[in-house]
Amino acid sequence: MTVRERFAIAGEFPVLRLGFGAMRITGNGIWGEPGDPAGARAVLRRVIDLGVNLIDTADSYGPEVSERLIADTLRPYPAHLAIATKGGFDRPGPGAWRPNGRPEHLRAACEGSLRRLGLERIALYQLHTVDPRVAFEESVGALAELRAEGKVRHVGLSNVSVEQIDRARTIVPIASVQNRFSLSDRSSEAVLRRCAELGIAFICWAPLDRGALGRRSIVRSARAHDATPAQVALAWVLQRAPVAIPIPSTGSIEHLDENVGALAVELTAEEIEVLEHFRRPVADVLRRAAAKGGRGAGKLSRRIRRARP
């Protein structure tokens, strides 16, 4: 496998395996207009210039701001561009996110996205999150109805478990799953494996933990490839599975160029092996120590943190 390969979402939309997350072209707290609207539009135009053809957004980004900026900047859309959006959150204020998976909300959210984006049909419409107050089947069923009506071409999920993926697939074909995944957060490892088994796109949000990029193992690999630590971290995600599509979000052209440069980085088997141990299961080790009496657990925790690559 080469990291430059494209992946055909649902077998129909061949996309570069590094998309653009359009969350951070809004204001602080993902709320309101960006501080530099011209700069945000320049980033979107640069996305197209770089050949990136998957843009992921949501009605809750702004709210509504991200979708409007995309339409105002990029319409008429290039034929090869796939725009994915999401519904399932209410936004009571800056930095605040409240799940809303009620079918009537999802329908209104989808129809609003269609208007703002200027589309007759959304290529990929995703349930943004699972609302614990609403039966999961009701939320997924609403997206299935939108698909049957031709408003949505394909249905995706976000922030879900393996079990929820399998339940959703009994209701409607699932084209993608979008979960958080990075070198430092592998809590969705089982979900990635299930997506790989099914041939479903695994769209990775927050694939960069910039606070962890100074670690020795990443810096060494970056120097060896004449790359940046962020590019190494993205390359690791890309080489993790052929269905993985990271969508780093940025409002900076400089960071956008850097992110796309990760497609040229091919990590060796040895480097991947080292990075596999980037985040060791400290909690599991401590639980085993506690089961043996707990003595020295705090000292063990400190030793493990210092020993991490």
C-alpha positions as CSV (number, residue, x, y, z in Angstrom):
1,M,0.0,0.0,0.0
2,T,1.1,3.5,-0.7
3,V,-0.2,6.4,1.3
4,R,-1.0,8.3,-2.0
5,E,-3.8,5.9,-2.8
6,R,-7.3,7.2,-3.0
7,F,-10.2,5.5,-1.4
8,A,-13.6,5.2,-3.1
9,I,-16.2,6.0,-0.4
10,A,-19.1,3.7,-0.9
11,G,-17.3,2.5,-4.1
12,E,-18.4,5.8,-5.8
13,F,-16.4,8.8,-4.6
14,P,-12.6,8.3,-5.1
15,V,-11.1,10.8,-2.6
16,L,-7.6,11.6,-1.7
17,R,-6.8,9.9,1.6
18,L,-6.3,13.1,3.4
19,G,-9.4,15.3,3.6
20,F,-10.1,18.7,5.0
21,G,-12.0,19.3,8.3
22,A,-13.8,22.6,8.0
23,M,-14.5,23.1,11.7
24,R,-11.8,25.7,12.3
25,I,-12.7,28.2,9.6
26,T,-15.2,29.6,12.2
27,G,-14.8,31.8,15.2
28,N,-13.4,31.0,18.7
29,G,-15.3,28.1,20.3
30,I,-16.4,27.0,16.9
31,W,-18.9,29.9,17.1
32,G,-19.6,32.8,14.8
33,E,-17.7,34.2,11.9
34,P,-13.9,33.7,11.6
35,G,-11.7,36.5,12.7
36,D,-10.3,36.6,9.2
37,P,-13.0,35.8,6.7
38,A,-10.8,36.4,3.7
39,G,-8.1,34.1,5.2
40,A,-10.8,31.4,5.7
41,R,-11.8,31.6,2.0
42,A,-8.2,31.5,1.0
43,V,-7.7,28.2,2.9
44,L,-10.7,26.7,1.2
45,R,-9.4,27.7,-2.3
46,R,-6.0,26.2,-1.4
47,V,-7.7,23.0,-0.4
48,I,-8.9,22.6,-4.0
49,D,-5.6,23.8,-5.5
50,L,-3.8,21.0,-3.5
51,G,-6.1,18.3,-5.0
52,V,-7.9,17.6,-1.7
53,N,-11.4,16.5,-2.7
54,L,-13.1,15.6,0.6
55,I,-14.3,18.5,2.7
56,D,-16.0,17.6,6.0
57,T,-18.3,20.1,7.7
58,A,-21.4,20.2,9.9
59,D,-24.4,22.4,10.5
60,S,-23.1,22.9,14.0
61,Y,-19.8,24.5,12.9
62,G,-20.5,28.2,13.6
63,P,-23.3,27.1,13.7
64,E,-24.0,27.3,9.9
65,V,-20.9,29.5,9.3
66,S,-18.7,26.7,7.9
67,E,-21.3,25.5,5.4
68,R,-22.0,29.1,4.2
69,L,-18.3,29.9,3.7
70,I,-17.8,26.7,1.7
71,A,-20.7,27.5,-0.6
72,D,-19.8,31.2,-1.0
73,T,-16.1,30.3,-1.8
74,L,-16.3,27.2,-3.9
75,R,-19.6,27.2,-5.8
76,P,-19.9,26.1,-8.6
77,Y,-18.2,23.1,-7.0
78,P,-15.6,21.1,-8.9
79,A,-17.0,17.9,-10.3
80,H,-14.6,15.8,-8.3
81,L,-15.3,17.4,-4.9
82,A,-17.2,15.4,-2.3
83,I,-18.7,17.5,0.5
84,A,-19.7,15.6,3.6
85,T,-21.7,17.3,6.4
86,K,-23.3,16.2,9.6
87,G,-26.3,16.8,11.9
88,G,-27.1,15.9,15.4
89,F,-26.0,18.7,17.7
90,D,-27.6,21.8,19.1
91,R,-25.2,24.7,19.9
92,P,-26.4,26.7,22.9
93,G,-23.2,28.9,22.9
94,P,-19.5,29.0,22.2
95,G,-17.8,25.8,23.0
96,A,-21.1,24.2,24.0
97,W,-22.4,21.1,22.3
98,R,-25.7,19.4,23.1
99,P,-26.7,16.1,21.3
100,N,-30.0,16.2,19.4
101,G,-30.8,13.0,17.6
102,R,-34.5,13.5,17.3
103,P,-35.7,12.6,13.8
104,E,-37.4,16.0,13.3
105,H,-34.2,17.8,14.2
106,L,-32.1,15.7,11.9
107,R,-34.5,16.3,9.0
108,A,-34.4,20.1,9.6
109,A,-30.6,20.0,9.9
110,C,-30.2,18.2,6.6
111,E,-32.6,20.4,4.8
112,G,-30.8,23.5,6.2
113,S,-27.5,22.1,5.0
114,L,-28.8,21.5,1.6
115,R,-29.9,25.2,1.3
116,R,-26.7,26.6,2.7
117,L,-24.4,24.4,0.6
118,G,-26.6,25.0,-2.5
119,L,-26.9,21.3,-3.2
120,E,-29.8,19.2,-4.4
121,R,-28.3,16.1,-2.7
122,I,-25.6,15.7,-0.1
123,A,-23.0,13.2,-1.1
124,L,-22.4,12.0,2.5
125,Y,-24.6,12.9,5.4
126,Q,-23.5,11.8,8.8
127,L,-25.1,11.4,12.2
128,H,-22.8,13.7,14.2
129,T,-23.2,11.9,17.5
130,V,-25.4,9.5,19.4
131,D,-28.1,11.1,21.5
132,P,-28.6,9.0,24.7
133,R,-32.1,10.5,25.0
134,V,-33.2,9.1,21.6
135,A,-33.4,5.5,20.4
136,F,-30.4,5.0,18.1
137,E,-32.6,3.3,15.6
138,E,-34.8,6.3,15.4
139,S,-31.9,8.6,14.6
140,V,-30.5,6.3,12.0
141,G,-34.0,5.7,10.6
142,A,-34.3,9.4,9.9
143,L,-31.2,9.4,7.8
144,A,-32.4,6.3,6.0
145,E,-35.6,8.2,5.1
146,L,-33.6,11.2,3.8
147,R,-31.6,8.8,1.7
148,A,-34.8,7.2,0.3
149,E,-36.1,10.7,-0.6
150,G,-32.9,11.5,-2.6
151,K,-31.8,14.3,-0.3
152,V,-28.8,12.2,0.8
153,R,-26.7,10.0,-1.4
154,H,-24.9,8.0,1.3
155,V,-25.2,7.8,5.1
156,G,-22.4,7.9,7.6
157,L,-22.0,7.8,11.4
158,S,-19.8,9.6,13.8
159,N,-18.6,9.0,17.4
160,V,-20.0,5.4,17.5
161,S,-19.0,2.0,18.7
162,V,-18.7,-1.3,16.7
163,E,-22.0,-2.5,18.1
164,Q,-23.7,0.7,16.9
165,I,-22.2,0.3,13.4
166,D,-23.6,-3.2,13.2
167,R,-27.1,-2.0,14.4
168,A,-27.1,0.8,11.9
169,R,-26.3,-1.5,9.0
170,T,-29.5,-3.4,9.6
171,I,-31.4,-0.1,8.8
172,V,-29.4,1.5,6.0
173,P,-26.1,1.0,4.2
174,I,-23.3,2.8,6.0
175,A,-20.6,4.4,3.8
176,S,-18.4,5.9,6.5
177,V,-17.6,6.2,10.2
178,Q,-16.0,9.3,11.6
179,N,-14.4,8.8,15.0
180,R,-11.5,10.4,16.8
181,F,-8.2,8.6,16.1
182,S,-4.6,9.5,16.4
183,L,-1.2,8.3,17.6
184,S,-2.1,9.4,21.1
185,D,-5.8,8.4,21.1
186,R,-6.5,4.9,19.8
187,S,-9.8,4.4,21.7
188,S,-11.5,3.7,18.3
189,E,-9.0,0.9,17.3
190,A,-11.8,-1.7,17.3
191,V,-14.0,0.6,15.2
192,L,-11.1,1.0,12.7
193,R,-10.7,-2.7,12.4
194,R,-14.5,-3.2,11.8
195,C,-14.5,-0.5,9.1
196,A,-11.5,-2.2,7.4
197,E,-13.4,-5.6,7.5
198,L,-16.4,-4.0,5.9
199,G,-14.6,-1.7,3.5
200,I,-16.2,1.3,5.1
201,A,-14.3,4.6,5.1
202,F,-12.9,5.4,8.5
203,I,-12.7,9.2,8.7
204,C,-10.4,10.3,11.5
205,W,-11.2,13.5,13.2
206,A,-8.5,15.2,15.4
207,P,-5.8,13.0,13.9
208,L,-3.1,15.4,15.3
209,D,-2.3,15.8,19.0
210,R,0.1,18.7,18.6
211,G,0.9,18.6,22.3
212,A,2.5,15.2,21.8
213,L,4.5,15.9,18.6
214,G,7.7,16.7,20.5
215,R,8.1,13.1,21.6
216,R,11.5,11.5,20.7
217,S,10.2,8.8,18.4
218,I,8.2,11.2,16.3
219,V,11.0,13.7,16.1
220,R,13.5,11.0,15.0
221,S,11.3,9.8,12.2
222,A,10.6,13.4,11.1
223,R,14.3,14.1,10.8
224,A,14.9,10.8,8.8
225,H,12.2,11.8,6.3
226,D,13.0,15.5,6.1
227,A,9.4,16.0,7.4
228,T,7.7,17.6,10.3
229,P,6.4,15.7,13.4
230,A,2.8,16.5,12.3
231,Q,3.5,14.8,8.9
232,V,4.9,11.7,10.6
233,A,1.8,11.5,12.9
234,L,-0.5,11.8,9.9
235,A,1.6,9.3,7.9
236,W,1.2,6.8,10.7
237,V,-2.6,7.1,10.5
238,L,-2.6,6.8,6.7
239,Q,-0.5,3.6,6.9
240,R,-2.6,2.2,9.7
241,A,-5.3,0.9,7.3
242,P,-6.3,1.5,3.7
243,V,-9.7,2.8,4.8
244,A,-8.3,5.5,7.1
245,I,-8.8,9.0,5.9
246,P,-7.6,11.7,8.3
247,I,-9.3,15.1,8.1
248,P,-7.1,17.5,10.1
249,S,-8.9,20.8,10.6
250,T,-7.1,24.1,10.3
251,G,-7.6,27.8,9.4
252,S,-4.0,28.2,8.3
253,I,-2.7,27.7,4.7
254,E,0.7,26.9,6.2
255,H,-0.7,24.1,8.3
256,L,-2.9,22.9,5.4
257,D,0.2,22.6,3.1
258,E,2.1,20.8,5.9
259,N,-0.8,18.4,6.4
260,V,-1.1,17.5,2.8
261,G,2.7,16.9,2.7
262,A,2.1,13.9,4.9
263,L,1.0,12.0,1.8
264,A,4.6,11.9,0.6
265,V,5.9,10.3,3.9
266,E,6.4,6.6,3.8
267,L,7.3,5.2,7.3
268,T,9.4,2.1,7.5
269,A,8.2,-1.1,9.2
270,E,10.7,-0.4,12.0
271,E,9.4,3.2,12.5
272,I,5.8,1.9,12.6
273,E,6.8,-0.7,15.2
274,V,8.3,2.0,17.4
275,L,5.3,4.2,17.0
276,E,3.0,1.3,17.9
277,H,4.3,1.8,21.5
278,F,3.9,5.6,21.4
279,R,1.0,5.4,23.9
280,R,1.3,2.5,26.3
281,P,-1.7,1.2,28.1
282,V,-0.8,2.8,31.5
283,A,-4.3,2.2,32.9
284,D,-4.1,-1.5,32.2
285,V,-0.6,-1.7,33.8
286,L,-1.8,0.1,36.9
287,R,-4.9,-2.1,37.2
288,R,-2.6,-5.1,37.2
289,A,-0.4,-3.5,39.8
290,A,-3.5,-2.7,41.9
291,A,-4.6,-6.3,41.6
292,K,-1.3,-7.4,43.1
293,G,-1.7,-5.2,46.1
294,G,-1.2,-1.7,44.5
295,R,2.2,-1.1,46.1
296,G,4.3,1.2,44.0
297,A,1.6,2.0,41.5
298,G,2.3,5.7,41.6
299,K,6.0,5.1,41.1
300,L,5.2,2.7,38.2
301,S,3.0,5.3,36.5
302,R,5.8,7.9,36.6
303,R,8.3,5.4,35.3
304,I,6.0,4.4,32.4
305,R,5.4,8.1,31.5
306,R,9.1,8.8,31.4
307,A,9.8,5.6,29.3
308,R,7.2,6.4,26.6
309,P,8.9,6.8,23.1
